[in-house]
Amino acid sequence: MNLKDNTEIIKTSESLKRGMIEYIEPGETEYTESDVEKCMSLINNFLDNMSKSNSKEHGMESVKNVVLSLNDLNENCEHELIETDQREQIGDIIILAGYLKGYNDRNEDTTEEWRDW
């Protein structure tokens, strides 16, 4: 199962990226389009890892790793990259990926334990 082929994940990812880029105000925003690309790359790598995972334990390790990496990226962007809308969209992608693999319930926030954003 390739999670990056899931229609809902594609739609949410595209909306997430578009929203972060549209919010950029040169000289005022503490992040750049390069930071947005890093964020999307972290999410895509997570989706690849989840697609290949074969156990809940491995899947939750992937969740932990992406959340901690996103924490670091957001901190480097003065906590401006991941605002409320982005937090919800990223959470939706991560939770849906786990749900599609059978690792969690659809409404179970698997990011909460590690999430700073």
ABEGO torsion letter per residue (X at the ends): XBAAABAAAAAAAAAAAAAAAAABBBGABABBAAAAAAAAAAAAAAAAAAAABABAAAAAAAAAAAAAAAAAAAAAAGGAABBAAAAAAAAAAAAAAAAAAGABBAABBAAAAABAX
